[in-house]
Amino acid sequence: MSTDWDKEDFARADEIINLANSQLRKATKGKVSAALMFASARYCSWVSATGFSDGAEMASMREQTIDYFVDQYREALTQNLDDYIEGFTDYMSKD
């Protein structure tokens, strides 16, 4: 992603992942993944809304906002998939 990440950023992401993993006791991976994607979309929509003065202004930037967040997600997903492909044996081995 285009943001320069530091230890605190990774720690925040790890907290969210740990919460998601804890939900696997009561839900499938697919359900938890869907909830994470919905939560991310909801949060990003709120973050976007905080930058506008009204709904009309927000509506005028709707497609640009969608493109921005989709591009950011695609970049993050690509980086993480590549990381899992390269480290598959280490990440997926059973201890």
C-alpha positions as CSV (number, residue, x, y, z in Angstrom):
1,M,0.0,0.0,0.0
2,S,1.1,3.5,-0.5
3,T,1.2,4.3,3.2
4,D,4.5,4.0,5.0
5,W,3.8,1.4,7.7
6,D,5.4,1.4,11.1
7,K,5.3,-1.0,14.1
8,E,2.1,0.6,15.5
9,D,0.3,0.2,12.1
10,F,1.2,-3.5,12.0
11,A,0.1,-3.9,15.6
12,R,-3.3,-2.4,14.8
13,A,-3.7,-4.8,11.9
14,D,-2.6,-7.7,14.1
15,E,-5.3,-6.8,16.7
16,I,-8.0,-6.8,14.0
17,I,-6.7,-10.2,12.7
18,N,-6.6,-11.6,16.2
19,L,-10.2,-10.5,16.7
20,A,-11.2,-12.2,13.4
21,N,-9.4,-15.4,14.4
22,S,-11.2,-15.5,17.7
23,Q,-14.5,-15.4,15.8
24,L,-13.6,-18.7,14.1
25,R,-14.8,-20.5,17.2
26,K,-18.4,-19.6,16.1
27,A,-18.2,-18.9,12.4
28,T,-16.6,-20.2,9.2
29,K,-13.6,-18.6,7.6
30,G,-15.8,-17.4,4.8
31,K,-18.3,-15.7,7.2
32,V,-15.4,-14.1,9.2
33,S,-13.8,-12.9,5.9
34,A,-17.1,-11.5,4.7
35,A,-17.6,-9.6,8.0
36,L,-14.1,-8.2,7.8
37,M,-14.7,-6.9,4.2
38,F,-18.0,-5.4,5.2
39,A,-16.4,-3.8,8.3
40,S,-13.6,-2.4,6.2
41,A,-16.0,-1.0,3.6
42,R,-18.2,0.5,6.3
43,Y,-15.2,2.1,8.1
44,C,-13.7,3.4,4.8
45,S,-17.0,4.9,3.9
46,W,-17.1,6.7,7.3
47,V,-13.5,7.9,6.8
48,S,-14.4,9.3,3.4
49,A,-17.5,11.0,4.8
50,T,-15.4,12.9,7.3
51,G,-13.6,14.6,4.5
52,F,-16.7,16.1,2.9
53,S,-19.0,19.0,3.9
54,D,-22.2,17.3,2.7
55,G,-23.7,14.3,0.9
56,A,-23.8,16.0,-2.5
57,E,-20.1,16.7,-2.3
58,M,-19.5,13.1,-1.3
59,A,-21.7,11.9,-4.1
60,S,-19.7,13.9,-6.6
61,M,-16.5,12.1,-5.6
62,R,-18.2,8.6,-5.3
63,E,-16.4,6.9,-8.2
64,Q,-13.0,8.4,-7.3
65,T,-13.4,7.3,-3.7
66,I,-14.3,3.7,-4.8
67,D,-11.4,3.6,-7.2
68,Y,-9.0,4.8,-4.5
69,F,-10.1,2.2,-1.9
70,V,-10.3,-0.7,-4.5
71,D,-6.8,0.2,-5.7
72,Q,-5.5,0.2,-2.1
73,Y,-7.1,-3.1,-1.3
74,R,-5.8,-4.7,-4.6
75,E,-2.3,-3.6,-3.7
76,A,-2.5,-4.9,-0.2
77,L,-4.0,-8.2,-1.3
78,T,-1.4,-8.6,-4.0
79,Q,1.4,-8.0,-1.5
80,N,0.0,-10.5,1.0
81,L,-0.8,-13.2,-1.6
82,D,2.7,-12.9,-2.9
83,D,4.1,-13.2,0.7
84,Y,1.9,-16.3,1.3
85,I,3.0,-17.8,-2.1
86,E,6.7,-17.3,-1.2
87,G,6.4,-18.5,2.4
88,F,3.6,-21.1,1.9
89,T,5.4,-24.0,3.5
90,D,6.4,-21.9,6.5
91,Y,3.0,-20.2,7.0
92,M,0.8,-23.3,6.4
93,S,2.9,-26.0,8.1
94,K,1.2,-27.6,11.1
95,D,3.3,-27.4,14.3
